[in-house]
Amino acid sequence: MSVERVLNPHLQDKPVIVGGRPGQRGVVTAASYEVRALGVRSGMSLTEAARRAPQAIFLPTRHDVYLDFSQRVRRITERVSPVVQTASIDEQFIDFSGCESMYRKPGDANDDATIERVVRELTQSIAREVGLPASAGIATSKMMAKVASGLAKPAGVLLVPAGSERMVLAPLAVRRLPGIGPVAEARLKALKILTLGEVAEAPIATLARVFGAAAESVSRAARGIASGELGRERPTFQEHDPQGHDVGTISNERTFSSDVGDTDRIESMLCSLCERVAWRARRRGVKARTVTLKLRYSDFDTLTRSRTLSPTNSELELYPVVRELYVRAKKRPSAIRLLGVSLSKLGAFDDQLELFQEREGLHRAVDSIRARFGYDALRLARAT
């Protein structure tokens, strides 16, 4: 939203929704404060957003443009700390541990004052050099810093001193805690738990009725107890594929802009999805022993089908299997809303057969071209 207003100042103070045109299939990417007051939120369908704010200006999402601004902000934040973690296109965590003495000035009352001053100077630099407003929360944990940043909006800085976390959280609505969504909020409301202070005081057995096994961690978070570790960084608008990482799955999905019944278009998308997950597997340096197809009909009925196969990271081997899974799975004439392909049971498997070696040579050539010219520089004919 802020980027769109930087690029077009006439949008300032206007009701704006980023995500697409009214009536399109899709969701809200960003919403201005003017439409948030009407109940429009990120993740809401564009149709619902248009119903709530028909007077809004609707804009398409421009990921490449936003990524450029995000990277410019990142270069500024890296000036003040060696440890910066990208959490999303518009959110970064900065570790100032041990930096207090480096930035201390005679007028600073204590270490907290030093870091608060540096962060205020940082937000001013972002506004001056990039043109974007920035809010910041300062705390001893990621969770608390995120909450504080939300409380500091728009374009403010809020420091939560160590030991004051529970006091700051107590009066806040339960949705303020990261991880508590609308469903959990409704269930807590049914239990007459409306604030984070009430969550903190609630028995674990009561919270378990809402959060199950996560009740203890939610209770701790509501009391302000959370880790200060930054953890793993999430690439902005890119899949997270660390080299050699063989835990979990590699998956990609595509929701069609309108329900699709055309066989050629469906098979083309299946090929494209196989190509993408195979490329990601090769980028990790792993192969998969299981491939799974996900299919969602226009009425939202969803099914999955899986097959175990010889370890592979080749779309040439995956696509025939996925296509067969699709043919066997689709028993209804209904149009398709969503398709997905995922790889699991990942590992660094070695194949010595000549055929596999030839294919791996082909894939290395293709991947080297993509590394230089971008993923879309080469595509399988079926996927175009």
Disulfide bonds with the S-S distance in Angstrom:
none
